[in-house]
Amino acid sequence: LRSIAARPMRRRWSVPWTRWPEEHPHRVLDGHKGAVRGVICVTAKPRAPIAASVGDDGTLRTWDPATGEPLGVYKVSRAALTDIALAHTPGHIALAVVLSTDGSLTTYELPTASQALHITVLPGWRRLLRFLLEPELALRCITLPDGTPAAVTGGRRLATTIRDISTGATLLELPTGLLPAGMEFRELVNHRPVIAYIDSTAAGQHRLLDPVTGRDIPDIRGFRPSIQLRYYCLHDGRPVLAIRTARYTIRDYWPLGGHDARQ
């Protein structure tokens, strides 16, 4: 600064002195050859934190988030990797769940990045035509009410599927068009488990689904005013809701008492 100030030139303003930190709070993870599609960070003690990222170059890369230094590069697929999510097994093992555009789902144990599971989430004909159909694959990791870690995959042109991360088994297949990000496991007032789907897009869908069959639970708010509703009480005290219309009977409705109510 002194040498600059000593030079004979006119300036609109000058800085007599300044100070800036030697270390910045952010880190730049530089290494992917192409766009980066997802980053996760594992901070499970007593292990040191580790970050993992995926991108269009088909690689999974691990990093030291404190220094930004690369720890490893692992080739997952020739296709681009569309997303990565973090899951924990009952044995407290952290898993990086990676979804590729060719329809494969792969899990890696962290911090070693050893492959644990590889399954296909797209049918064969979908994989062959994926570039034409553009399925817009989406991924989300959740813990089911019974404690099972699961991966939810789907898209706007695909059926949403819930799979056990430990075994790869398909647990439930939901209707097409339900995005994984809009799903939540909830309970009704009678403690009956349901899957609530709330679409945050302009469509604004609100649906309830049976977590056993994947079928929609009817929403009585959308029925015609001609429907008659009556509440009853069984001998054991459980409430039951009966529904009747002038032309037909709605069957398979989920009553308050947990039994089929038919009038």
Stockholm file with secondary structure:
# STOCKHOLM 1.0

chainA/1-263         LRSIAARPMRRRWSVPWTRWPEEHPHRVLDGHKGAVRGVICVTAKPRAPIAASVGDDGTLRTWDPATGEPLGVYKVSRAALTDIALAHTPGHIALAVVLSTDGSLTTYELPTASQALHITVLPGWRRLLRFLLEPELALRCITLPDGTPAAVTGGRRLATTIRDISTGATLLELPTGLLPAGMEFRELVNHRPVIAYIDSTAAGQHRLLDPVTGRDIPDIRGFRPSIQLRYYCLHDGRPVLAIRTARYTIRDYWPLGGHDARQ
#=GR chainA/1-263 SS CHHHHTSCCCCSCCCSCCCCCSSCSCCCCCCCSSCEEEEEEECCTTSCCEEEEEETTSEEEEECTTTCCEEEEEECCSSCEEEEEEEECTTCCEEEEEEETTSEEEEEEETTTEEEEEEECSCHHHHHTHHHHCCCCEEEEEECTTSCEEEEEEETTEEEEEEETTTCCEEEEEEETCCGGGEEEEECTTCCEEEEEECCSTTCCEEEECTTTCCBCCCGGGSCTTCEEEEEECTTSCEEEEEECSSCCCCSCCCTTSSCCCC
#=GC SS_cons         CHHHHTSCCCCSCCCSCCCCCSSCSCCCCCCCSSCEEEEEEECCTTSCCEEEEEETTSEEEEECTTTCCEEEEEECCSSCEEEEEEEECTTCCEEEEEEETTSEEEEEEETTTEEEEEEECSCHHHHHTHHHHCCCCEEEEEECTTSCEEEEEEETTEEEEEEETTTCCEEEEEEETCCGGGEEEEECTTCCEEEEEECCSTTCCEEEECTTTCCBCCCGGGSCTTCEEEEEECTTSCEEEEEECSSCCCCSCCCTTSSCCCC
//
